[in-house]
Amino acid sequence: MQLRSPFYELAGQFAVDLPGSRAVFSTRRGGCSRGPYESLNLGWLTDDDPNAVARNRAALAAMVGAPPMRFVRQVHGAEVVRVGTGRMAADAVTAASGASVPGASVPGASVPGASVPGAAGAAGPATAIVGEGNPPPRPRADGQATATRGIALAALTADCLPIAIAGDGAVAMVHAGWRGLAAGVVEAGVRAVRDLGASGELRAAIGPGAGPCCYEAGAEVHEAFADIPQAHRGAIVDLKLIARARLRDAGVGETHDIGICTICSDPALLFSHRRDGGVTGRQAGVAWLI
């Protein structure tokens, strides 16, 4: 498959090199799952065999040479946890205080675009410090950032956008559905990378997700992005254009978009929640420092 530069194939997956880091966007290829989850399903919260999911996660890391992968419980919000060693501080970086979040009403759902945690008009960024004796198995968040080598940050997707953000010394991976984009998850990811000491120009990479060819949405979604008129064409909302605009406005110098739509791409290549009627697996965006 011919990929847009600077993306390249790596062991059947899609990869891109960013400042001081590498990001990989997984496909369906190379796993052991069967049926609608064939074959490299990485999502625990599906009806796939959990043992198959565990083997798939280990296989992906081995195929692309990634360090141990760390996942979060995604809730379609704007929190980005900072991952380190020792006490593993998990400083939740959220959208700007006082921002109203469209659709922030049903926390905890697990399908794309289903929820945003927290009420609109929150008082400010939440911060959770996790001690050594009480590490959370999966904090509720939609992004992770680190300045520590030996950790791979993962975001599961099946139409939402996996976005890697990096500068020299720090990297983040965020999960951005329309609710997360509206809530500020992109800006939170950029802020986390800078706060962790990333120097120089930031660059970002957008992996496979619902594209402007296929992503039709209702009035609520259109209203959430009324400030970007060029992202609307009839019923279509261009989430990738919105993500690029948010990244640019947050200070990212260059954004690479792989340009692959999960909905209309080869069904054997990528999972799609919308195309597959909700019965499908999850691919992942994975990023780590090199």
Secondary structure, DSSP 8 states (H G I E B T S, - for coil): ----TT-EEETTEEEEEETTEEEEE--STT----GGGTTT---SSSSS-HHHHHHHHHHHHHHHT---EE--B--SS--BEEE-STT--B--B-S-TT---TTTT-TT--STT---SS-TT-SS---B---TT---SS-B-SEEEES-TT-EEEEEESSSEEEEEEEETEEEEEEE-HHHHHHTHHHHHHHHHHHTT-EEEEEEEE-SB--TTT-B--HHHHHHTTT-GGGEETTEE-HHHHHHHHHHHTT-SEEEE---BTTTS-TTT---TTTTTT----EEEEEEE-
